[in-house]
Amino acid sequence: MGETTRKRVLVVDDAALVRLYYRGALERCGFEVVEALNGLEGLEKLLAAPVDLLVVDVNMPQMDGLTFVDSVRRQPLPLASTPVLVASTESGPQDLAAARAAGANFYVVKPVGQEALAEYAKMLCGVAA
């Protein structure tokens, strides 16, 4: 990805190590990465500067990931249509259903490999592999 076409990804996760891991995988593929500690901070950052993709954890303090995704989907277009990848330790069918109901485009169970995360991000952003 050239500098003029760099896609921006907002990673929303309360775990610093997870954010660092995701940042490494995404930056190696040419994405610009912005981080937030929880859904509330993520919403503030998203409203200040829209991104091309959201990578969101579910279990976080202040505002959980599904509430965050639902809040994004309630924003005006084009913000409401920002692709969302939910990455969670929750793996039951009810968890996938809850993420879909909130408006997630894609759901993966942690741990997510760096190569897989990069491929999912490219797919959701429409970037050629």
Secondary structure as the mmCIF struct_conf table of DSSP 4:
data_model
#
loop_
_struct_conf.conf_type_id
_struct_conf.id
_struct_conf.beg_label_comp_id
_struct_conf.beg_label_asym_id
_struct_conf.beg_label_seq_id
_struct_conf.end_label_comp_id
_struct_conf.end_label_asym_id
_struct_conf.end_label_seq_id
HELX_RH_3T_P HELX_RH_3T_P1 GLU A 3 THR A 5
HELX_LH_PP_P HELX_LH_PP_P1 ARG A 6 LYS A 7
STRN STRN1 ARG A 8 VAL A 12
BEND BEND1 ASP A 14 ASP A 14
HELX_RH_AL_P HELX_RH_AL_P1 ALA A 16 ARG A 28
TURN_TY1_P TURN_TY1_P1 CYS A 29 GLY A 30
STRN STRN2 GLU A 32 ALA A 36
BEND BEND2 LEU A 37 ASN A 38
HELX_RH_AL_P HELX_RH_AL_P2 GLY A 39 ALA A 48
BEND BEND3 ALA A 49 ALA A 49
BEND BEND4 ASP A 52 ASP A 52
STRN STRN3 LEU A 53 VAL A 56
BEND BEND5 VAL A 58 ASN A 59
BEND BEND6 PRO A 61 MET A 63
HELX_RH_AL_P HELX_RH_AL_P3 GLY A 65 ARG A 73
TURN_TY1_P TURN_TY1_P2 ARG A 74 ARG A 74
BEND BEND7 GLN A 75 GLN A 75
HELX_LH_PP_P HELX_LH_PP_P2 PRO A 76 PRO A 76
TURN_TY1_P TURN_TY1_P3 LEU A 77 PRO A 78
HELX_RH_3T_P HELX_RH_3T_P2 LEU A 79 SER A 81
STRN STRN4 VAL A 84 SER A 88
BEND BEND8 THR A 89 THR A 89
BEND BEND9 GLY A 92 GLY A 92
HELX_RH_AL_P HELX_RH_AL_P4 PRO A 93 ALA A 102
TURN_TY1_P TURN_TY1_P4 GLY A 103 GLY A 103
BEND BEND10 ASN A 105 ASN A 105
STRN STRN5 PHE A 106 VAL A 109
BEND BEND11 LYS A 110 PRO A 111
HELX_RH_AL_P HELX_RH_AL_P5 GLN A 114 CYS A 125
TURN_TY1_P TURN_TY1_P5 GLY A 126 GLY A 126
#
